[in-house]
Amino acid sequence: MRSPGRPEPSRASFAAAATVNEAATSPSISARAGTGARASAPIASAARTTSTPRRRTASVANMWRQVQGSHDWDGLLQPLQPVVRDEVARYGELVGACYKVLDVDPSSARYMCCKHAKERVLEEAGMAGAGYEVTRYIYATPDVAGPSTSGRGHGRASWVGYVAVSTDEMTRRLGRRDVLVSLRGTVTQAEWAANLMSALEPARLDARRDVKVEAGFLNLYTSSPGGGGGMESCRDQLLREVSRVIKSFSKDRPREDMSVTLAGHSMGSALAVLLGYDLSQLGLNRDVSGRRVPVTVFSFGGPRVGNAAFKDRCDELGVKVLRVANIRDPVTMLPGALFNEGTRGFIASWAAGDCYTHVGVELALDFLSLRDLGSVHDVGAYVSAIKAEACGKVSRSDNAAADSRGVAVLAKKAMEFIGSHRTAAFAWPETVLGIGGVVQSLGLI
């Protein structure tokens, strides 16, 4: 869920802001899983790390399964293990690359497409040494009636990310062949309209009717462009390409280990979770010999995606999700700010099937820049906070004030969009629910 006015996520000023105490808090990192309380123990400060470097006792190659969540990151997040820190930051940068190469000029012939060819996209995004080769671009189509500033309505496909595979050199460093899917967050107004559809509905990705997900995310994942043209839905593109790459490399290199990493920011993290469920449910994460390839989601500033049945099924399927979440970021509280995994008592029991529930393990960050409140949801700021590893203690009153300011930013953007399109024929009930979720996050109801 990203404002159309913030296409570039990189914010060099944030790192400086975090260290000169211009913000209400200093960045800190903690971890929690499921419905447990946020952990409060700080990790080593950036200054201490600089003056006394920690000795590396492990490499990615010899602990890649743990990095990918084989043991649910137990003992690796608090304090943040250096290899895990570096890998999480690396995947965040690969997601950030999506914003840097996206054409957001409405007058451009390539509007909402990538500016560069697959062969050069990572280099053009400033990641020439990333160690991945892009194999396919991915497009999504919000099938929601909401006009865009360019006059191009819903049903138009927009570039949301890419599928890539690690090079031979990177594979040796990682200890396995890594199939990567990198997905951006919300940019267009049609995507905003889809994101505001906060009602739960059956996922319809398999025969189970108890598994429900957010209607807007499902819409983006499964809709195809109207008017023909032969383009598949985002779901079909992803399933086809990821399974193709798995089969191709496992056939040519049968003894090589492999992983599937799905990295996304905001809306992109929701699509990544849906894809992780889908790949595992359909058994497409198996190589040519039938071996299961582990599927891991690295979610940056991600919202809730589905209900408790969806979460339980993800767990059963072995989909590992690490949710990197700034506690000041309102998007991580939505949807389901009122009815969620933390709700207790009769209401939760009565509406259990309709309560939103986060999936996976949370790596909690705490950062805020008063000069740029919108950075609470910025993927570049997320990466900077992970790399900084700065500790800080925040008072309860400071937390409440900062949360209100952060949520106010999202509320303002959503209301600006709705207010400027009062005659738009998109789903008003879902929109009201979405804005209601923001109000709930503010603690007003």
Residue pairs with C-beta under 8 A, 6 or more apart in sequence:
1 185
1 186
1 192
1 195
1 266
1 267
1 303
1 331
1 334
1 377
1 410
2 184
2 185
2 186
2 187
2 265
2 266
2 267
2 377
3 186
3 374
3 413
4 104
4 149
4 187
4 188
4 189
4 192
5 413
6 374
6 378
7 99
7 102
7 104
7 187
8 99
8 100
9 96
9 99
9 100
9 265
9 378
9 379
9 380
9 381
10 96
10 99
10 100
10 380
11 372
11 375
11 378
11 380
11 381
11 384
13 369
13 371
13 372
14 367
14 369
14 372
14 375
14 378
14 380
14 381
14 384
15 384
15 387
15 388
17 23
17 369
17 370
17 371
17 372
18 26
18 27
18 367
18 369
18 384
18 385
18 388
18 390
19 46
19 388
19 390
22 369
22 370
22 371
23 367
23 368
23 369
23 370
24 368
24 370
24 394
24 398
24 401
24 402
25 328
25 366
25 367
25 368
25 392
25 394
25 398
25 399
25 402
26 390
26 391
26 392
26 394
27 365
27 366
27 367
27 385
27 388
27 390
27 392
28 42
28 43
28 365
28 366
28 390
28 391
28 392
28 393
28 394
29 42
29 43
29 77
29 78
29 80
29 363
29 364
29 365
29 366
29 385
29 386
29 389
30 38
30 39
30 40
30 41
30 42
30 77
30 78
30 363
30 364
30 366
31 39
31 73
31 77
31 78
31 80
31 361
31 362
31 363
31 364
32 38
32 39
32 361
32 362
32 364
33 72
33 360
33 361
33 362
34 341
34 361
35 341
35 342
38 327
38 362
38 364
39 78
39 364
41 78
41 79
42 391
42 392
42 393
43 78
43 79
43 80
43 389
43 391
44 54
44 79
44 389
44 391
45 389
45 390
45 391
46 388
46 389
46 390
47 390
49 389
54 82
56 82
56 83
58 81
58 83
59 83
59 175
60 67
60 83
60 86
60 87
60 173
60 174
60 175
61 172
61 173
61 174
61 175
62 175
63 83
64 174
64 175
64 176
64 257
64 259
65 294
66 73
66 76
66 84
67 76
67 83
67 84
67 87
68 259
68 261
68 294
68 296
68 320
69 294
69 296
69 320
69 321
69 322
69 360
69 361
70 294
70 320
72 320
72 361
73 84
73 322
73 361
73 363
75 81
76 84
77 84
77 361
77 363
80 363
80 386
80 389
85 386
85 387
85 389
88 298
88 322
88 324
88 363
88 386
89 383
89 386
89 387
91 180
91 182
91 261
91 263
91 298
92 263
92 265
92 298
92 300
92 324
92 379
92 382
92 383
92 386
93 127
93 130
93 383
94 127
94 130
94 132
94 180
94 182
94 263
95 161
95 182
95 183
95 184
95 263
95 264
95 265
95 268
95 300
95 379
96 125
96 265
96 379
96 380
96 383
97 121
97 122
97 125
97 126
97 127
97 130
97 182
98 160
98 161
98 162
98 182
98 183
98 184
98 265
98 268
99 184
99 379
100 124
100 125
100 126
101 114
101 115
101 116
101 121
101 124
101 125
102 112
102 113
102 114
102 115
102 159
102 184
102 187
103 110
103 111
103 112
103 113
103 114
103 115
104 111
104 112
104 187
105 111
106 148
106 149
106 150
107 150
111 150
111 152
112 156
112 158
112 159
112 187
112 188
113 158
113 159
114 121
114 137
114 159
114 162
115 124
116 124
118 134
118 135
118 136
118 137
118 162
119 134
121 134
121 162
122 128
122 130
122 132
122 134
122 164
130 170
131 166
131 167
131 169
131 170
131 173
132 164
132 165
132 166
132 167
132 170
132 178
132 180
133 164
133 165
133 167
134 162
134 163
134 164
135 162
135 163
135 164
135 165
135 241
135 245
136 162
136 163
136 237
136 241
137 159
137 161
137 162
138 159
138 160
138 161
138 162
138 163
138 181
138 183
138 234
138 237
138 238
138 241
139 157
139 158
139 159
139 160
139 225
139 231
139 234
139 237
140 157
140 158
140 160
140 191
140 220
140 221
140 223
140 234
140 271
141 155
141 156
141 157
141 158
141 220
141 223
141 224
141 225
141 231
141 233
141 234
142 154
142 155
142 158
142 188
142 190
142 191
142 193
142 194
142 216
142 219
142 220
142 223
143 154
143 155
143 194
143 219
143 223
143 226
144 154
144 190
144 193
144 194
144 197
144 216
144 219
144 426
144 427
145 153
145 154
145 193
145 424
145 425
145 426
145 427
146 153
146 154
146 189
146 190
146 192
146 193
146 194
146 421
146 424
146 426
147 153
147 154
147 189
147 190
147 421
147 424
148 156
148 188
148 189
148 190
149 189
153 190
154 190
154 193
154 426
155 225
155 226
155 227
156 190
156 225
157 225
157 231
158 187
158 188
158 190
158 191
160 183
160 184
160 234
160 268
160 271
161 181
161 182
161 183
161 184
161 264
161 268
162 181
162 182
163 179
163 180
163 181
163 238
163 241
163 242
163 245
164 179
164 180
164 181
164 182
165 177
165 178
165 179
165 180
165 245
165 249
166 174
166 177
166 178
166 179
166 180
170 178
171 177
171 178
171 256
175 257
176 256
176 257
176 258
176 259
177 249
177 253
177 256
177 257
177 258
177 259
178 258
178 259
178 260
178 261
179 242
179 245
179 246
179 249
179 258
179 259
179 260
179 261
179 293
180 261
180 262
180 263
181 238
181 242
181 260
181 261
181 262
181 263
181 264
181 272
181 275
182 263
182 264
182 268
183 262
183 263
183 264
183 265
183 267
183 268
183 269
183 271
183 272
184 264
184 265
184 266
184 267
184 268
185 264
185 265
185 266
185 267
185 268
185 269
185 301
185 379
186 192
186 195
186 266
186 267
189 417
189 421
191 220
191 267
192 414
192 417
193 216
193 417
193 424
193 426
193 427
193 431
194 216
194 217
194 219
194 220
195 216
195 217
195 267
195 434
196 216
196 414
196 430
196 431
196 433
196 434
196 435
197 214
197 215
197 216
197 219
197 427
197 430
197 431
197 433
197 434
198 214
198 215
198 216
198 334
198 335
198 336
198 430
198 433
198 434
198 437
199 214
199 215
199 429
199 430
199 433
200 212
200 213
200 214
200 215
200 306
200 307
200 354
200 356
201 212
201 213
201 215
201 218
202 209
202 211
202 212
203 211
203 212
203 213
203 218
203 274
203 277
203 306
203 310
204 218
204 222
205 211
205 274
205 277
205 278
205 281
206 281
206 282
208 309
208 313
210 307
210 309
210 353
211 306
211 307
211 309
211 310
211 313
212 306
212 307
212 309
212 310
212 353
212 354
213 274
213 305
213 306
213 307
213 310
214 270
214 303
214 304
214 305
214 306
214 335
214 356
215 430
216 430
217 267
217 270
217 271
217 274
217 305
218 274
220 234
220 267
220 271
221 233
221 234
221 235
221 271
221 274
221 275
222 233
222 234
222 235
223 233
223 234
224 231
224 232
224 233
224 236
225 231
232 240
234 271
235 274
235 275
235 278
238 275
238 278
239 275
239 278
239 279
239 282
239 284
242 260
242 275
242 279
242 284
242 285
243 279
243 284
246 258
246 260
246 284
246 285
246 286
246 287
246 293
247 287
247 288
249 256
249 258
250 256
250 258
250 287
250 288
250 289
250 291
250 293
251 288
254 287
254 288
254 289
258 287
258 293
259 293
259 294
259 296
260 279
260 285
260 293
260 294
260 295
260 296
261 296
261 298
262 272
262 273
262 275
262 276
262 295
262 296
262 297
262 298
263 272
263 297
263 298
263 300
264 270
264 271
264 272
264 297
264 298
264 299
264 300
264 302
265 300
265 301
265 302
265 379
265 382
266 300
266 301
266 302
266 303
266 331
266 377
266 379
267 303
269 297
269 299
269 300
269 301
269 302
269 303
269 323
270 302
270 303
270 305
272 297
272 298
272 299
272 302
273 297
273 299
273 302
273 305
273 306
273 314
273 319
273 321
273 359
274 305
276 295
276 296
276 297
276 314
276 319
276 321
277 310
277 313
277 314
277 317
277 319
278 284
279 285
279 295
280 295
280 314
280 317
280 318
280 319
281 313
281 317
285 292
285 293
285 294
285 295
286 292
286 293
287 293
292 318
294 318
294 320
295 318
295 319
295 320
296 319
296 320
296 321
296 322
297 319
297 320
297 321
297 322
297 360
298 322
298 324
299 321
299 322
299 323
299 324
299 325
299 360
300 324
300 379
300 382
301 324
301 325
301 326
301 329
301 331
301 332
301 377
301 379
301 382
302 323
302 325
302 331
302 332
303 331
303 332
303 334
303 335
304 334
304 335
304 336
304 340
304 356
304 357
304 358
305 356
305 359
306 356
306 357
306 359
307 352
307 353
307 354
307 355
307 356
307 357
308 341
308 352
308 353
308 355
308 357
309 353
310 357
310 359
311 341
311 357
311 358
311 359
314 321
314 359
314 360
315 359
319 359
320 360
321 359
321 360
321 361
322 360
322 361
322 363
323 332
323 358
323 359
323 360
323 361
323 362
323 363
324 363
324 365
324 382
324 386
325 332
325 362
325 363
325 364
325 365
326 332
326 364
326 365
326 366
326 367
326 376
326 377
326 381
326 382
326 385
327 364
327 365
327 366
327 399
327 403
328 366
328 367
328 368
328 376
328 402
328 403
328 406
329 376
329 377
329 406
330 376
330 377
330 403
330 406
330 407
330 409
330 410
330 411
330 438
330 441
331 377
331 410
333 407
333 437
333 441
334 434
334 437
334 438
334 441
335 356
335 433
335 434
335 437
336 355
336 356
336 357
336 437
337 437
337 438
337 440
337 441
338 437
338 440
338 445
339 347
339 348
339 351
339 354
339 355
339 356
340 355
340 356
340 357
340 358
341 355
341 356
341 357
341 358
343 355
348 355
365 382
365 385
365 386
366 392
366 394
367 375
367 376
367 381
367 385
368 375
368 376
368 402
368 405
368 406
369 375
369 381
372 378
373 405
373 406
373 408
373 409
374 409
375 381
376 406
376 409
377 406
377 409
377 410
394 402
403 441
404 442
404 443
407 438
407 441
407 442
408 442
410 438
411 435
411 438
411 439
411 442
414 434
414 435
414 438
415 435
418 431
418 435
436 445
439 445
